[in-house]
């Protein structure tokens, strides 16, 4: 079995789990934590964190979440995706990653054209 990593863009659930663990335990923000939100699907990660926090509103994730991320933006992303199942949110995250990668590829292609 492959080792899980926040740097695996396809492992959305692991990045949500990692971020939730850091927040719940009030750990220091590191490069790995930032990466959880930098795979073009950060909005979906934030929405998943709000889901978890609301499922246990008295828990440490709910208590600490506003100290780590913009609660206003996260709730906005949650509201836009709350109709999705957990699997549906993961699919949406995959769509966001694909769109983000396409956009980045276009920008890099334009930069290469300008350099030539």
N, C-alpha and C positions, 0 to 999 in steps of 0.2 A: 504494500500500500504506500502510495506517495505521501511524503510529509506535507502537511498543510502549511500554507503560508499566506500572509496578507498580500504578498507580491504576485500570487496567482490570481489574475484578473477574473478567472472563471469561478473562483471559490467565494462567491458572494456571502454564503451563510457563515463561512469561517470569519470573514471580515466583520460581519455583524456581531458574531460571538466574541471576537477579540475586542472590539470597541466596547461592547457591553461589559465585558470583564474589567477593562481598564477603568471605565466610569464607575461601575459598582464598587470597586475596591479603592477608588480615589487614587489611582496610580498616576505617576508622572506621564505627561504627554511626550511621546517619542516619535521618531520617524515612522515606526511601524503603525502607530496609532493614526498619524496623519494619512498614511497610505490607505487606510480603510475607506477614506472618503475621496481618494484621488484616482479611481479607476473608471471615471466617467459616470459612475452610478452612485455617487455620494448622496444624491437626493433619496434614492431608494434605501440606502443604508440608514440615513436619518429617519426615514419613515418607519423602518423596521424597529429602530430603537424606541421610537414613540409608541409603537404597538406593544413592545415588551414592557415599557414603563407603565402604560395604562393597564396592562394585564395584572400588574402588581403595584398599584399606586402608592403603597406604603413602603415599598422596597428601596434598596439603595440605588438602583438604577434611576428610578423616578426622582428620588431626592437629589441625586448628583448630576443628572443630565444637563440642567441649565448652566452648570459650571463648566461644561465642556463644549457644548454646541449651541448654536442659535436656536432657542426653543421656538421662536416665532416661525423661522424658516422650516424647521423640522416638522412642526404641526401643519404648516401649509402643505408640505410634501405628504404627510400622513393623510390629510383630508383628501388630497387628490388621488390617493391610492387605497384608501380604506375599503373600497369595494372589492379589492383583489384578495384572493386567497394567499396563503403564504407562498405556495408554488407560483401563483400568478405574480406576486411581487418579485420573486426571483426571475421570472421570465421578463418582466418589465425592466429589471436591472440589466439583464442581458441585452435587451434592446437599446437601453441607454449607452451601454459600453460599446456596442456595435456602431451606433450613431456617432458617438464621441471619437471613436477610432477613425471612422470615415472622414469626419471633419478635420481631424489632426492630419491625416494622410493628404487631404486636399491642400492644407496650409503648407505642409512640407514640400509638396509637389510645386506649388507656386513659388516658394522660396528657391528651390533648385532651378526653376526656369529663369528666375531673375538673375541668378548667379552665372548662368550660361550665356 
